[in-house]
Amino acid sequence: MPRRSSLPVTFVVPTLVILLILSMVPTLYAIVIALQNRELSSTAYSYVWFSNFVDLFFDRRFLNAVWVSVKWEVVTVVATMAVAIGLGVLMFEVASPRLRNIYCLLFIIPVLLPRVSAAFVWKFAYHPLYGIATYPYRLLTGGLIFDPLSKPATALFAVASVDVWQWGLFFAVIVLKLLETLPPQPIEAARLDHARRWQIHAYVTLPMLKAPLISLMFVKMIESLRSFDLIYVMTRGGPGVATETLDMYAFSQGFIESGKVSYASAMAVLMMIATVITFTMLWKRVQA
Amino acid sequence: MRLGRLIGKTVLAFAGFMAVFPLLWTALNSLKNNVDIITRVPRVVFTPTLANISYIIGRDSVMTGLYNSVIACGVAVLIGVVLGLPAAYAVARYPNRWAGDIQFFVLSLRFLPPVAVAIPLMVIWLQLGLYDTLTALIVTYSLLTISVIMWLAIPAFQAVPKEVEEAAFVDGYGAYSVFWRIALPVAARSLIGAVAFSFVLVWNEFLIALMLSSSNAKTLPIVASELSQQGMNVPWGILNASVVLLSLPPLLFLGVLSGFLNSVFRQKKT
């Protein structure tokens, strides 16, 4: 590499400047809006400083949304990793190379779908009377009705299942590829010691893949924050507030119900602070 | 042991079936008349109709949505390529003490909740008189495409053997022509994967498009979701047809993206 070249400067600086402007302007402006009392219905506004944030802590719907968001995050991340590791190991164990390629192709399809499409596909499938996914239940019970999306107890899991359908299958492909990159010697050594198949994976291969698996989980945690499209199409936060996550509540406060843009922005700012701090800390730990 | 393998194979086959069946069923429903969809027992045999598909293609709102999606995503990806690839190359090949920070900054853009960005942007675009225009959407999406392309292209450029580039320098190539004539072509396969990924990402984007458009700049996902807001008045076949139309473009990249995955993990092995 030549020591002195203008290339790094001309290539990096313009891009970084644009990225900084595009990201910092809205971020800072979100904070400014959160300190005001803007509403959609009027152009007049003034600074109210922290009163939006104070109000939030007495807003039971906000506290519910925090709780729903945490549940969503835990359910989708854990289920995705379980499905991914389970199917990944299965493919590694029982599928021939040709079959593996076919499965890999099939398992990537759901994640490529727009979330809106995936949400529709499953909204139809979960329809209590005409849905294909509820058909086995109707068949077995002789026509009883099961409506997973309109029961508070099951709605969150029904929506989460779509997220896991998209990401769990995709991550299974990655887990398989990771297993394929491992050197065969430790696995053979374990086999010579008469270890069972599941023991080989539980004590040898998966511990060897600890670092990439944690990175994978990290990616899923970030992607799980983007639940809005699924929930918006499938339940709109309902029934009641059973699936109302923070972004859904912020959106409905800001644009559907009351037009309180500043209130919504205060919520978004809290979300932003929480996620940026959490993920920065996690990332530094993953890297270390 | 035999039994275990058999169970394993069955579970896998079931998962493979689950991966595609819901989508195939949707595609099938898009060819059905309403009477064949609204049945308690799912119907596999029916007289197919193209009415739903031709209705969707004939609707102005859908065609405008398609046009908006193609332009907004296409231009944003182009901007992402022009600005993201050179920057990624510089970070990969001329590492300085900020290289790690730059990489983290690019990744951290992904931590930002979309609502937190969309609310202020809506206010900003309104004030600039650009709300509900493709320009606003393209600029906003560029943030996504640039950062994603950069993030994926850095390792792709790092995987190019250094010796190839050094040989080119010895032959008298300048820094820029090494980028153009050596690094870009050698890394092309992975780079195309990265670019395709960024396209799928913005094509599928929903929340920002929803908040930055009200009538003129609606993208296809927004139009499709609005069809459903009319409830059961819209025949299900039409909704299914719109889902199929919306899902086709990302699926066109299936081959490219699975090749990309393979190449990423092959690099790790060596």
Interface residues (C-beta under 8 A of the other chain):
Chain A: M1 P2 S5 S6 L7 P8 T10 F11 V12 P14 T15 L16 I18 L19 L22 S23 V25 P26 T27 Y29 A30 V32 I33 R38 L87 L90 M91 E93 V94 A95 I102 Y103 C104 L105 L106 F107 I108 I109 P110 L112 L113 P114 R115 V116 S117 F120 V121 W122 K123 F124 A125 L129 Y130 I132 A133 Y135 R138 G143 W165 L169 A172 V173 I174 K177 L178 E180 T181 R197 I222 L225 R226 F228 D229 Y232 V233 L246 D247 A250 F251 G254 F255 V261 A264 S265 M267 A268 V269 M271 M272 T275 V276 F279 T280 W283
Chain B: G4 R5 G8 K9 V11 L12 A15 G16 M18 A19 V20 P22 L23 W25 T26 N29 I37 I38 T39 R40 V41 P42 L83 G84 P86 A87 Y89 A90 V91 R93 Y94 N96 I102 F104 F105 V106 L107 S108 L109 R110 F111 L112 P113 P114 V115 A116 V117 I119 P120 L121 V123 I124 V139 T140 S142 L143 I146 S147 M150 E165 E166 F169 G174 A175 Y176 F179 V200 W203 N204 F206 L207 L210 M211 P221 A224 S225 S228 W236 L239 N240 V243 L246 S247 P250 L251 F253 L254 L257 S258 L261 N262 F265 K268 K269
